Amino acid sequence: MIGRASPRRGLVLLALASLAATLVVVTARVERASAERTQSGNLVFSLDGRISPLRLPRDHPAPVSVHLAGSLRTDDDSTLPRMNRMEIGLPQQGVIDARGLPTCPPRRLRSATTAGALDACRDALVGHGRLRADVILPDQSPLSIDTTLLAFNSRVDGRRALVVHAFGKGVPVAVVIPFMFERSDDRLGRLLVARLPRALGPWPRLASFELTLSRRFEYRGRRHSYLSASCPIPKALTAGFFSLARAGFTVVGGGHIGTAITRGCRGR
């Protein structure tokens, strides 16, 4: 015989059900959300992104890919400022596993075309995308350059790094930018930080970028994923949301602009 639920227990169950329904609705909205936008002075930055798949284990990480897209513009159509620091924050519940994955020293990529970079470091490839930058030349209007991005697992000065190679077809110039892994002091787990030296010349006037990080590989007979994540929500709930990523830029001469995005996940 099934006993009748007490009024208090019934209210608790109803509250949990309502919370679960709310999270499902909120998660669906977050999954469809447009890019987050922020403004500092006349500089406007937008950031969008997603994680795939959305259904993830609650109690252990599973392989995922992360896609990020950002754009910078000025609201008065003035020249984009020069950047000297870029950072990308990855989710706290994310795991980066590069054990057994080959590394690519930045020196192999210098002066290389996209095809040459792949020939030199294909085994270390962990991401790809596109980047557009405004290049300022003396006595000329700004020149917009579209490039192909490749991201490689690397080590720089003995530290774990992600090296990004950009090559423009119209203007055949290769740029190599090492992103160093640092600990984050907020809800995000790891920071990828790149310091842009003057040696890069007029390049660091970033207009837009797209980057997808994903790589599965075998090491010692076992399958690994460069990126893994979980959806750590209670069993009573079917969906939740978390801080997916953050991106920020420091401008030469002072000033900083950045924003974060929240996206949904579904537990399984």
C-alpha positions as semicolon CSV with decimal commas, in nm:
position;residue;x (nm);y (nm);z (nm)
1;M;0,000;0,000;0,000
2;I;0,135;0,339;-0,094
3;G;0,116;0,594;0,185
4;R;-0,020;0,941;0,132
5;A;0,250;1,211;0,101
6;S;0,256;1,470;0,377
7;P;0,164;1,828;0,281
8;R;0,519;1,944;0,359
9;R;0,677;1,676;0,142
10;G;0,432;1,757;-0,134
11;L;0,536;2,121;-0,123
12;V;0,904;2,025;-0,141
13;L;0,843;1,802;-0,444
14;L;0,639;2,075;-0,609
15;A;0,918;2,328;-0,547
16;L;1,178;2,094;-0,698
17;A;0,959;2,031;-0,999
18;S;0,905;2,404;-1,048
19;L;1,279;2,470;-1,016
20;A;1,358;2,198;-1,270
21;A;1,103;2,339;-1,514
22;T;1,244;2,688;-1,466
23;L;1,598;2,569;-1,531
24;V;1,489;2,389;-1,847
25;V;1,328;2,708;-1,976
26;V;1,623;2,926;-1,872
27;T;1,870;2,679;-2,022
28;A;1,681;2,673;-2,351
29;R;1,687;3,052;-2,358
30;V;2,058;3,059;-2,274
31;E;2,135;2,807;-2,549
32;R;1,963;3,038;-2,797
33;A;2,104;3,356;-2,645
34;S;2,277;3,609;-2,864
35;A;2,627;3,733;-2,797
36;E;2,702;3,918;-2,476
37;R;2,799;4,279;-2,539
38;T;2,994;4,531;-2,335
39;Q;3,131;4,880;-2,396
40;S;3,425;5,076;-2,257
41;G;3,458;5,429;-2,388
42;N;3,404;5,408;-2,763
43;L;3,514;5,042;-2,781
44;V;3,241;4,778;-2,812
45;F;3,311;4,406;-2,758
46;S;3,075;4,115;-2,830
47;L;3,133;3,752;-2,729
48;D;2,938;3,440;-2,821
49;G;3,005;3,070;-2,779
50;R;2,877;2,719;-2,730
51;I;2,980;2,382;-2,594
52;S;2,908;2,053;-2,771
53;P;2,751;1,819;-2,679
54;L;2,504;1,980;-2,437
55;R;2,414;1,653;-2,263
56;L;2,697;1,568;-2,025
57;P;2,754;1,338;-1,726
58;R;2,679;1,490;-1,386
59;D;2,967;1,334;-1,195
60;H;3,257;1,292;-1,438
61;P;3,396;1,478;-1,741
62;A;3,325;1,373;-2,099
63;P;3,483;1,489;-2,428
64;V;3,357;1,825;-2,555
65;S;3,440;2,093;-2,807
66;V;3,419;2,465;-2,731
67;H;3,345;2,728;-2,995
68;L;3,404;3,099;-2,926
69;A;3,339;3,401;-3,147
70;G;3,415;3,763;-3,063
71;S;3,423;4,100;-3,232
72;L;3,555;4,447;-3,153
73;R;3,445;4,777;-3,304
74;T;3,435;5,145;-3,222
75;D;3,099;5,319;-3,200
76;D;3,235;5,628;-3,376
77;D;3,410;5,443;-3,661
78;S;3,752;5,548;-3,535
79;T;4,059;5,325;-3,571
80;L;4,064;5,019;-3,348
81;P;4,317;5,050;-3,065
82;R;4,627;4,837;-3,041
83;M;4,612;4,548;-2,792
84;N;4,901;4,431;-2,577
85;R;4,726;4,152;-2,384
86;M;4,456;3,897;-2,463
87;E;4,296;3,647;-2,230
88;I;4,043;3,366;-2,265
89;G;3,889;3,197;-1,960
90;L;3,764;2,839;-1,983
91;P;3,490;2,678;-1,766
92;Q;3,578;2,568;-1,412
93;Q;3,431;2,221;-1,457
94;G;3,636;2,177;-1,772
95;V;3,941;1,950;-1,789
96;I;4,236;1,998;-2,023
97;D;4,416;1,673;-2,094
98;A;4,732;1,692;-2,304
99;R;4,903;1,379;-2,169
100;G;5,074;1,203;-2,456
101;L;4,973;1,471;-2,707
102;P;5,266;1,594;-2,917
103;T;5,378;1,955;-2,872
104;C;5,465;2,216;-3,133
105;P;5,742;2,469;-3,055
106;P;5,654;2,820;-3,179
107;R;5,976;2,834;-3,383
108;R;5,839;2,567;-3,622
109;L;5,551;2,796;-3,717
110;R;5,731;3,121;-3,784
111;S;5,709;3,226;-4,151
112;A;5,494;2,919;-4,225
113;T;5,183;2,921;-4,440
114;T;4,873;2,742;-4,311
115;A;4,972;2,433;-4,509
116;G;5,328;2,459;-4,383
117;A;5,211;2,487;-4,022
118;L;5,001;2,173;-4,063
119;D;5,292;1,987;-4,222
120;A;5,516;2,086;-3,930
121;C;5,278;2,029;-3,639
122;R;4,965;1,842;-3,747
123;D;5,000;1,590;-3,461
124;A;4,973;1,876;-3,207
125;L;4,665;2,044;-3,362
126;V;4,387;2,114;-3,108
127;G;4,185;2,392;-3,272
128;H;4,106;2,602;-3,576
129;G;3,924;2,920;-3,670
130;R;3,950;3,259;-3,834
131;L;4,074;3,603;-3,733
132;R;4,030;3,948;-3,885
133;A;4,263;4,230;-3,793
134;D;4,296;4,592;-3,899
135;V;4,650;4,678;-4,003
136;I;4,760;5,041;-3,993
137;L;5,015;5,141;-4,255
138;P;5,181;5,485;-4,283
139;D;4,987;5,735;-4,495
140;Q;4,723;5,476;-4,589
141;S;4,374;5,382;-4,484
142;P;4,348;5,085;-4,243
143;L;4,381;4,752;-4,421
144;S;4,156;4,465;-4,310
145;I;4,323;4,123;-4,319
146;D;4,138;3,791;-4,291
147;T;4,346;3,500;-4,165
148;T;4,312;3,129;-4,100
149;L;4,378;3,029;-3,740
150;L;4,536;2,705;-3,623
151;A;4,587;2,625;-3,254
152;F;4,854;2,379;-3,138
153;N;4,939;2,214;-2,809
154;S;5,277;2,348;-2,698
155;R;5,519;2,417;-2,418
156;V;5,696;2,751;-2,381
157;D;5,978;2,791;-2,131
158;G;5,875;2,459;-1,977
159;R;5,514;2,568;-1,924
160;R;5,197;2,439;-2,088
161;A;5,081;2,665;-2,370
162;L;4,847;2,696;-2,665
163;V;5,019;2,843;-2,969
164;V;4,799;3,015;-3,225
165;H;4,919;3,049;-3,585
166;A;4,749;3,304;-3,812
167;F;4,817;3,333;-4,184
168;G;4,654;3,573;-4,428
169;K;4,617;3,471;-4,789
170;G;4,573;3,820;-4,932
171;V;4,871;3,951;-4,735
172;P;5,101;3,649;-4,693
173;V;5,223;3,719;-4,341
174;A;5,233;3,463;-4,059
175;V;5,181;3,561;-3,696
176;V;5,253;3,325;-3,405
177;I;5,097;3,404;-3,066
178;P;5,167;3,185;-2,759
179;F;4,888;3,171;-2,500
180;M;5,017;3,067;-2,158
181;F;4,798;2,877;-1,910
182;E;4,736;3,061;-1,585
183;R;4,500;3,005;-1,294
184;S;4,186;3,213;-1,282
185;D;4,074;3,391;-0,966
186;D;3,700;3,373;-1,043
187;R;3,440;3,113;-1,140
188;L;3,635;3,012;-1,448
189;G;3,899;2,742;-1,422
190;R;4,190;2,824;-1,651
191;L;4,304;3,138;-1,825
192;L;4,483;3,147;-2,159
193;V;4,691;3,465;-2,159
194;A;4,881;3,611;-2,455
195;R;5,109;3,914;-2,427
196;L;5,143;4,089;-2,760
197;P;5,490;4,240;-2,809
198;R;5,572;4,539;-3,026
199;A;5,760;4,298;-3,251
200;L;5,423;4,198;-3,398
201;G;5,416;4,539;-3,565
202;P;5,072;4,671;-3,665
203;W;4,889;4,338;-3,621
204;P;4,738;4,356;-3,271
205;R;4,428;4,558;-3,376
206;L;4,186;4,269;-3,348
207;A;3,851;4,311;-3,523
208;S;3,697;3,964;-3,491
209;F;3,782;3,601;-3,424
210;E;3,633;3,253;-3,424
211;L;3,803;2,962;-3,251
212;T;3,695;2,601;-3,199
213;L;3,899;2,388;-2,957
214;S;3,856;2,011;-2,989
215;R;4,088;1,712;-3,023
216;R;4,059;1,342;-2,945
217;F;4,363;1,119;-2,947
218;E;4,502;0,789;-2,821
219;Y;4,775;0,751;-2,562
220;R;4,896;0,420;-2,423
221;G;4,596;0,240;-2,566
222;R;4,337;0,473;-2,414
223;R;4,120;0,742;-2,571
224;H;4,177;1,099;-2,452
225;S;4,015;1,434;-2,522
226;Y;4,197;1,766;-2,510
227;L;3,884;1,922;-2,358
228;S;3,631;1,751;-2,130
229;A;3,352;1,884;-1,911
230;S;3,063;1,774;-1,688
231;C;2,720;1,913;-1,603
232;P;2,728;1,899;-1,219
233;I;2,360;1,947;-1,139
234;P;2,146;1,761;-0,880
235;K;1,969;1,443;-0,994
236;A;1,633;1,609;-0,932
237;L;1,708;1,853;-1,215
238;T;1,746;1,787;-1,586
239;A;1,924;2,106;-1,689
240;G;2,132;2,390;-1,556
241;F;2,373;2,655;-1,672
242;F;2,731;2,760;-1,603
243;S;2,993;3,018;-1,694
244;L;3,123;2,896;-2,029
245;A;3,397;3,143;-2,113
246;R;3,536;3,490;-2,072
247;A;3,746;3,697;-2,307
248;G;3,923;4,026;-2,244
249;F;4,171;4,265;-2,399
250;T;4,409;4,523;-2,253
251;V;4,468;4,830;-2,468
252;V;4,808;4,993;-2,516
253;G;4,820;5,303;-2,302
254;G;4,576;5,165;-2,045
255;G;4,220;5,043;-2,044
256;H;4,059;4,701;-2,052
257;I;3,748;4,554;-2,207
258;G;3,603;4,208;-2,159
259;T;3,288;4,008;-2,097
260;A;3,175;3,656;-2,002
261;I;2,906;3,426;-2,138
262;T;2,682;3,175;-1,962
263;R;2,546;2,872;-2,143
264;G;2,333;2,571;-2,058
265;C;2,400;2,201;-2,013
266;R;2,177;1,897;-1,964
267;G;2,263;1,623;-1,719
268;R;2,266;1,255;-1,806
